[in-house]
Structure formats: structure tokens, C-alpha cells
Amino acid sequence: MMNPYKIIISPVMTEKTTAQKAESNTVTFKVHIDASKHDIREAVTRIFKVKVEDVRTIRLKGKPKRMGRFIGRRPHWKKAVVKLAQGEKIPYFEGA
């Protein structure tokens, strides 16, 4: 397994993820593109000391972007939706 701090890149805080956190106790992270569900589960457990119930992953394609006449692309990335066990909370997301 990779270093847990290299697997979890950043939290994804949007209106949809905030609503999911409130109603179904799930948090969303931007994760390393090569991380498996098992790696993500272990990383969240080690970093935040919580029990993970389920992990769902989504691979997202980078959007094409233009700078004048030059066309480029933002990088592809991976998102993980982590469902926490009943009664578990990550304190960093409270009050957000």
C-alpha cells in the first residue's frame, strides 16, 4: 500500500457532497488515480481513525481547455465517495 497521505489528495466540498454528508454520512475525496478501493479504505481509516462502511470510486476525464488557438486538457482525476459507519464523524468536515 502507498503512503496514506499520498492516496488522499484533498476533500471535495460542493453543495452535493455537503448534502450527502448530512443525510447519509458520506464524505468525498480527490484520490490518487492508481489507488484501489481497499487502499482508499485503509488510508481513510489510518488518517482519520474512523470505521469505513463502503467506498465508491469514479474516474473523471479532464476537461479540454483553450488558451487562444492552443488546445490543452486538464488532468484526469479520481473521486472516492466514502460512507462512514453509523455514529462516526470526521471532525475536519464539521461546521463546513
C-alpha positions in Angstrom: 0.0 0.0 0.0 1.1 3.5 -0.7 1.6 6.2 1.9 -1.9 7.1 3.1 -1.2 10.8 2.8 -0.4 10.3 -0.9 -3.6 8.4 -1.6 -6.0 11.1 -0.2 -5.2 14.3 -2.1 -8.0 16.6 -0.9 -11.6 16.7 0.1 -14.3 17.7 -2.4 -16.6 20.3 -0.9 -19.6 21.1 -3.1 -23.3 21.6 -2.4 -24.0 18.0 -3.4 -21.2 16.5 -1.2 -22.3 18.6 1.8 -25.9 17.4 1.4 -24.6 13.8 1.2 -22.6 14.2 4.3 -25.7 15.4 6.2 -28.2 12.8 5.0 -26.1 9.6 4.5 -22.9 10.2 6.5 -20.6 10.1 3.4 -17.6 12.2 2.6 -15.9 12.7 -0.8 -12.2 12.9 -1.5 -10.0 13.5 -4.5 -7.7 10.5 -4.5 -4.6 9.2 -6.3 -5.5 7.9 -9.8 -4.0 4.5 -9.2 -5.5 3.9 -5.7 -7.8 0.9 -5.3 -10.9 0.8 -3.1 -9.0 -1.2 -0.5 -6.2 1.4 -0.4 -8.7 4.3 0.0 -10.4 2.4 2.8 -7.1 1.8 4.7 -5.9 5.4 4.1 -9.2 7.0 5.5 -9.1 4.6 8.5 -5.4 5.4 9.3 -5.6 9.2 8.8 -8.9 10.0 10.4 -9.3 7.0 12.8 -12.8 6.2 11.7 -14.6 3.0 10.6 -15.4 2.9 6.9 -18.5 1.1 5.7 -18.3 1.5 1.9 -16.1 3.0 -0.8 -17.3 4.0 -4.3 -14.9 5.4 -6.9 -15.4 7.4 -10.1 -12.7 8.2 -12.7 -13.3 11.6 -14.2 -11.9 12.8 -17.5 -10.1 16.2 -17.6 -12.0 18.9 -19.5 -10.5 20.3 -22.7 -9.3 23.9 -22.3 -8.2 26.5 -24.8 -5.6 29.3 -24.5 -6.1 31.3 -27.6 -5.6 29.0 -30.5 -3.9 26.3 -28.4 -5.9 23.4 -27.1 -5.0 21.6 -24.0 -6.6 19.4 -21.4 -6.9 19.4 -17.6 -5.6 16.2 -16.0 -7.8 13.2 -15.4 -8.6 12.5 -11.8 -10.3 10.1 -9.4 -13.0 10.7 -6.9 -13.9 8.5 -3.9 -17.2 8.6 -2.1 -16.6 7.1 1.4 -19.5 6.0 3.6 -18.7 6.1 7.3 -20.1 3.7 9.8 -23.1 4.7 12.0 -22.0 7.3 14.6 -18.6 8.0 13.0 -17.6 11.6 12.1 -14.5 13.3 10.7 -14.0 16.5 12.7 -12.4 18.4 9.8 -15.7 18.4 8.0 -17.9 19.6 10.9 -19.1 23.2 10.5 -18.2 23.3 6.8 
